[in-house]
């Protein structure tokens, strides 16, 4: 109970502080804040819809904690969200050993770091999976092998919602940095996170590395060129982060900011 209350307090303090003196924080500086909010949601505080508008044939919904005006979640859906506390799961539910994200899966935490009334950082949901740590034994079954009851318990206890973090670090409305999960090649568990940035804002990847626990930890190498970053998506052999990947997330960012303008959200 103490841990839950502490996480609620931390989340609320972080949300209150967003937009105050954050304009010089790039994705590396800001990631620990956003990660803490997504990792430890205040699940005992209900969500409330502040604005919901139809933009480009989809509904964009902005949510806050009940009784507050600070936006911290945005969702994009084909239909209106009627009850966010039932349709958006901030923590995983399970159907047996299978993780469930909830009815709405196209949502994420959004932030305005420089307090100009526009979203410039998104932590978007990208599925659910178990995350590797030191408690997983080396002889844990690999892909295709049968799992014992103990193996299943470890799987369930290590499952989390996956959030990939996308940032517009020069505030020009375009995504130019990401912190993205990568799975291992044996068990389809998440093994590390990749940082990929275009620090000169010219669509060329010039700062690419990975970390396993904290973004301040020792950097691991990542295969990449100026135009693409090679990584292993969940359930796939290989994938690439490219200029097109950033453009797709820029389109989402633009959609959210268009909806924010219609909602007249401003610096909230």
Secondary structure, 3 states (H helix, E strand, C coil): CHHHHHHHHHHHHHHHHCCCCCCCCCHHHHHHHHHHHHHCCCCCCCEEEEEEEEECCEEEEEEEECCCCCCCEEEEECCCCCCHHHHCCCCCEEECCEEECCCCCCEEEEECCCCCCCCCEEEEEEEEEEECCCCCCCCCCCCCCCCCHHHHHHHHHHEEEEEEEEECCCCCCCCCEEEEEEECCCCCCEEEEEEEECCCCCCCCCEEEEECCCCCCCCECCCECCCEEEECCCCCCCEEEEHHHHHHHHHHHHHHHHHHHHCCCCCC
